[in-house]
Amino acid sequence: MIRAKKHIVWRKKKELLVLLDTVSGCYFTLNPVGQDLWLTHIVDQQPLEQTVDQIAGKYNNPPAKEQILADCHKLIEDWKNNALIEESA
């Protein structure tokens, strides 16, 4: 299971989701797919495969699910590298 680190706060305002690292002061804005991934997989703890299906269902002519999954894995890795998320038991 992956979760946001305790020092990360987020807010959604209209179409924008912003993550704030309260330790470093850095903030990150997420595109619509990043928002869906953060809110469903990180916040709601929905399985990644279910999140990918949900993302694919929101768009006309979406990329292949394998591509969405690969993009989600890359984004999750970026979030780990920026100390936004962590593995939990």
C-alpha positions as CSV (number, residue, x, y, z in Angstrom):
1,M,0.0,0.0,0.0
2,I,1.2,3.5,-0.8
3,R,0.3,6.6,1.1
4,A,1.1,10.3,1.2
5,K,3.9,11.1,3.7
6,K,2.7,12.9,6.8
7,H,4.3,16.2,5.8
8,I,2.4,16.4,2.5
9,V,-0.9,18.3,2.3
10,W,-3.1,18.7,-0.8
11,R,-6.0,20.8,-1.8
12,K,-8.2,20.7,-4.9
13,K,-9.5,24.1,-6.1
14,K,-11.7,24.0,-9.2
15,E,-9.7,22.0,-11.8
16,L,-6.3,22.1,-10.0
17,L,-4.9,19.8,-7.4
18,V,-1.8,21.1,-5.6
19,L,0.5,19.1,-3.3
20,L,2.5,20.9,-0.7
21,D,5.6,19.5,1.0
22,T,5.4,21.3,4.3
23,V,9.0,20.5,5.1
24,S,10.7,21.8,2.0
25,G,8.1,24.3,1.0
26,C,7.9,22.9,-2.6
27,Y,4.6,22.4,-4.2
28,F,3.5,20.3,-7.1
29,T,0.5,20.7,-9.4
30,L,-1.1,17.6,-11.0
31,N,-2.6,17.3,-14.4
32,P,-6.1,15.5,-14.6
33,V,-4.6,12.0,-14.8
34,G,-2.2,12.8,-11.9
35,Q,-5.2,14.1,-9.9
36,D,-7.2,10.9,-10.6
37,L,-4.2,8.7,-9.6
38,W,-3.5,10.7,-6.4
39,L,-7.1,10.9,-5.2
40,T,-8.1,7.3,-6.0
41,H,-4.9,5.3,-5.5
42,I,-3.0,7.3,-2.9
43,V,-5.9,8.9,-0.9
44,D,-8.7,6.4,-1.3
45,Q,-6.3,3.4,-1.5
46,Q,-8.0,1.9,-4.6
47,P,-6.0,-0.8,-6.3
48,L,-3.9,0.5,-9.2
49,E,-5.6,-1.7,-11.8
50,Q,-9.0,-0.3,-10.8
51,T,-7.7,3.2,-10.9
52,V,-6.3,2.6,-14.5
53,D,-9.7,1.3,-15.6
54,Q,-11.4,4.3,-14.1
55,I,-8.9,6.7,-15.8
56,A,-9.4,4.9,-19.2
57,G,-13.2,5.1,-18.8
58,K,-13.1,8.9,-18.5
59,Y,-11.7,9.7,-22.0
60,N,-12.8,9.2,-25.6
61,N,-10.2,7.1,-27.4
62,P,-7.9,6.6,-24.4
63,P,-4.5,5.1,-24.8
64,A,-4.1,1.4,-24.3
65,K,-4.4,0.4,-20.6
66,E,-0.8,-0.8,-20.7
67,Q,0.3,2.7,-21.6
68,I,-1.9,4.3,-18.8
69,L,-0.4,1.8,-16.3
70,A,3.1,2.5,-17.4
71,D,2.5,6.3,-17.1
72,C,1.0,5.7,-13.6
73,H,4.0,3.7,-12.5
74,K,6.3,6.5,-13.8
75,L,4.3,9.1,-11.9
76,I,4.3,7.0,-8.7
77,E,8.1,6.7,-9.0
78,D,8.5,10.4,-9.5
79,W,6.4,11.0,-6.3
80,K,8.6,8.6,-4.4
81,N,11.8,10.3,-5.7
82,N,10.3,13.7,-4.5
83,A,9.5,12.2,-1.1
84,L,5.7,12.7,-1.5
85,I,4.7,9.1,-0.9
86,E,5.9,6.1,1.0
87,E,5.1,2.4,1.2
88,S,3.1,1.4,4.2
89,A,2.2,-1.9,5.9
